[in-house]
Amino acid sequence: MSDRATAFDRMMNPWAYDADGNLTGSARAREAARTQLNSASASGGGGGGGGGFSADTNALTTAGNNSDQIHARLNTEGRGADEATAKVSTSLANWSTGKAAAGAAGTWDQCVAALGGTIGQTTQALRATAANYRQNESAVQHDLGN
């Protein structure tokens, strides 16, 4: 990753870094799960040599759990400025700044709600996909008599 991408990631995901600027343990674990999901050559990842296909249901479940945690944090931390913005918009109600703050807060809340819906759908899709793979693998094993 370039220095610019790292700086951008630190700005967008400050909770993922410690005071020294290094990824935290939980952020490294999430990164490992994401890398495994995105890698076609990873052990147990999205595919492998010989034309076969495999899916790591544990990685899918981990990604679903991580997505669920992000969703929960978004619903609380994503609304962190609501009270302060409400004070500004009320205090400056007769000024264009107050009206703009109220409008910005409304737009922000709509964006947080839309993003929350998307993340919630992603969480459910990851969990359903993991469950489907487990169910299908079990059925195949049963049908083959293993």
Secondary structure, 3 states (H helix, E strand, C coil): CCHHHHHHHHHHCHHHECCCCCECHHHHHHHHHHHHHHCCCCCCCCCCHHHCCCCCHHHHHHHHHHHHHHHHHHHHHCCCCHHHHHHHHHHCCCCHHHHHHHHHHHHHHHHHHHHHHHHHHHHHHHHHHHHHHHHHHHHHHHHCCC
